[in-house]
Amino acid sequence: MPQSTESRSIRVLGVDPAAAGPTGYGIVEAEGRKCRVLHYGALRVGEKRKESAGAALEAVHALICDLIQKFSPNVVAVESIFSALNVKTALRLAEVRGVVLLAAAQYRVEVFSYAPREVKASIAGYGHADKRQMQLMVRALLAMNETPEPPDAADALAVALCHLQAAESRKRFGATAVASVDKSASRSSALRAAGASPNSLPRISPLR
């Protein structure tokens, strides 16, 4: 069962659902100012989707249930549907998101959704950052010894980190507060950050 919300630490299960490719997942634990990765990876359901759409969705549901049972996250943070997707892809993605939400509901874990651009802006400082930039930023922010692979797993970790930032903002400024994005930040500065030293990276502020 999920940990008590009164505990000092918080665990977030980040999920990057995919319509056809791997569905990424990552568990981040924050305690005070410290964040650490507990587990991450990606589920490839291509072969199962060839069997049937139901088999692929069943695999994703089983994965999320298993992660919740093993790691007892306080929250599930999931990436929302990108509005520019075509209808067929959007429907497939909605199906995958649906089973993620179902699994969370079955274990009474609260779910938060974040738009892809919101996640990128939160982690990389730029809403159009590419996958490589996101991988480098996630690695730096979580002080990982290696770059998280595949990129889908890094995206899931980024969703979890985005939630921690948003939760800190809500804690400090009220339930309706949202993280503001500095519109004056240029693309070049965001690109430099992706390859910069950890001291120059945007700071994640975990829950205290």
C-alpha positions in Angstrom: 0.0 0.0 0.0 1.2 3.6 -0.6 3.3 5.2 2.1 1.7 7.7 4.5 1.7 11.2 3.2 2.9 12.3 6.6 6.2 10.6 6.2 9.3 12.8 5.6 10.0 11.3 2.2 7.8 11.1 -0.9 8.0 8.6 -3.7 6.8 9.4 -7.2 6.2 6.9 -9.9 6.7 8.7 -13.2 5.2 7.2 -16.3 5.8 8.2 -19.9 3.0 6.3 -21.8 3.6 5.4 -25.5 1.1 4.7 -28.3 3.5 2.3 -30.1 7.0 2.5 -28.6 8.2 1.6 -25.1 6.3 2.9 -22.1 8.9 4.5 -19.7 8.7 4.3 -16.0 10.8 5.6 -13.1 10.7 5.8 -9.3 12.1 8.9 -7.6 12.3 9.4 -3.9 12.7 12.8 -2.4 13.6 13.5 1.2 14.5 17.0 2.3 16.7 18.4 -0.4 17.8 15.0 -1.6 16.4 13.1 -4.6 17.4 9.6 -5.6 16.4 7.1 -8.2 15.1 3.8 -7.0 14.3 2.1 -10.2 13.6 2.9 -13.9 13.2 1.2 -17.3 10.8 0.9 -20.2 8.3 -1.8 -21.2 8.3 -2.8 -24.9 5.0 -4.1 -25.9 5.5 -4.2 -29.7 5.2 -8.0 -29.9 2.1 -8.1 -27.6 0.4 -5.4 -29.7 0.8 -7.7 -32.7 -1.2 -10.2 -30.7 -3.9 -7.7 -29.8 -4.3 -4.2 -28.4 -5.8 -5.8 -25.3 -2.6 -7.8 -24.7 -0.5 -4.7 -24.9 -2.7 -2.8 -22.5 -2.8 -5.8 -20.1 1.0 -5.8 -20.0 1.2 -2.1 -19.1 -1.5 -2.5 -16.4 0.4 -5.4 -14.9 3.6 -3.4 -15.0 2.1 -0.4 -13.1 0.5 -2.7 -10.6 3.7 -4.5 -9.9 5.7 -1.2 -9.5 3.1 0.1 -7.1 3.2 -3.1 -5.0 7.0 -3.2 -4.9 7.8 0.5 -4.3 4.6 1.9 -2.7 4.7 5.3 -4.4 2.7 8.2 -2.8 1.9 9.6 -6.2 1.8 8.6 -9.8 2.8 11.3 -12.3 1.9 10.6 -15.9 2.6 12.6 -19.1 -0.6 13.8 -20.7 -1.6 13.5 -24.4 0.2 15.9 -26.8 -2.5 17.8 -28.6 -0.7 17.8 -32.0 -0.9 14.0 -32.3 -3.1 12.6 -35.0 -6.3 11.0 -34.0 -5.2 7.4 -34.3 -2.1 7.9 -32.2 -3.9 10.0 -29.6 -6.5 7.3 -29.2 -3.8 4.6 -28.7 -2.0 6.8 -26.2 -5.3 7.5 -24.3 -5.8 3.7 -24.0 -2.4 3.3 -22.4 -2.9 6.3 -20.1 -6.3 4.7 -19.2 -4.8 1.5 -17.8 -2.2 3.5 -15.9 -4.9 5.5 -14.3 -6.9 2.3 -13.6 -3.9 0.7 -11.9 -3.4 3.8 -9.7 -7.1 3.9 -8.8 -7.1 0.3 -7.8 -4.3 0.9 -5.3 -5.7 4.3 -4.3 -2.7 6.2 -5.4 -3.3 9.8 -6.4 -2.5 10.7 -10.0 -1.2 14.0 -11.5 -0.8 14.7 -15.2 1.7 17.0 -16.8 1.9 18.2 -20.5 5.0 17.2 -22.4 6.1 20.8 -22.8 5.5 21.5 -19.1 7.8 18.6 -18.2 10.5 19.8 -20.6 10.3 23.4 -19.5 10.5 22.3 -15.8 13.6 20.0 -16.3 15.5 21.6 -19.2 14.2 25.1 -19.1 13.0 24.8 -22.7 9.7 23.4 -23.8 11.1 21.9 -27.0 14.1 20.1 -25.6 15.0 16.9 -27.4 15.4 13.5 -25.9 19.1 13.7 -25.6 19.0 17.0 -23.7 16.4 15.5 -21.4 18.5 12.5 -20.7 21.5 14.7 -19.8 19.5 17.0 -17.6 17.8 14.1 -15.7 21.2 12.5 -15.2 22.7 15.7 -13.8 19.7 16.6 -11.6 19.6 13.1 -10.0 23.4 12.8 -9.8 23.2 9.5 -11.7 26.5 7.7 -12.6 25.2 7.0 -16.1 22.8 8.4 -18.6 19.4 6.8 -18.1 18.5 4.5 -21.0 16.3 4.2 -23.0 15.2 7.8 -23.5 11.6 6.7 -22.6 12.9 5.9 -19.1 14.6 9.3 -18.8 11.3 10.9 -19.8 9.5 9.1 -17.1 12.1 10.2 -14.5 11.6 13.7 -15.8 7.8 13.5 -15.2 8.5 12.4 -11.6 10.9 15.4 -11.1 8.4 17.7 -12.7 5.8 16.6 -10.1 8.2 17.2 -7.3 8.7 20.8 -8.5 5.0 21.4 -8.9 4.3 19.9 -5.5 6.8 22.2 -3.9 5.2 25.2 -5.7 1.7 24.1 -4.4 3.1 23.7 -0.9 4.7 27.1 -0.9 2.1 29.2 -2.8 -1.1 27.3 -2.4 -3.0 24.5 -4.0 -3.8 26.5 -7.2 -0.2 27.6 -7.8 1.6 26.5 -10.9 5.3 26.7 -11.7 6.1 29.7 -13.8 8.3 29.5 -16.8 10.7 32.3 -17.5 9.7 33.4 -20.9 12.9 35.4 -21.4 15.1 32.3 -21.4 16.5 31.7 -24.8 16.9 28.4 -26.6 20.6 28.7 -26.6 20.9 29.0 -22.8 18.7 25.9 -22.4 21.0 24.0 -24.8 24.1 25.1 -22.9 22.5 23.9 -19.7 22.0 20.4 -21.1 25.8 20.0 -21.4 26.9 22.1 -18.5 28.3 21.2 -15.2 25.8 20.3 -12.4 26.5 23.6 -10.7 24.9 25.5 -13.6 21.9 23.3 -13.9 18.3 24.3 -12.9 17.7 23.3 -9.3 15.1 20.7 -8.3 13.5 21.6 -5.0 12.2 18.4 -3.5 9.6 18.5 -0.7 11.0 19.3 2.7 
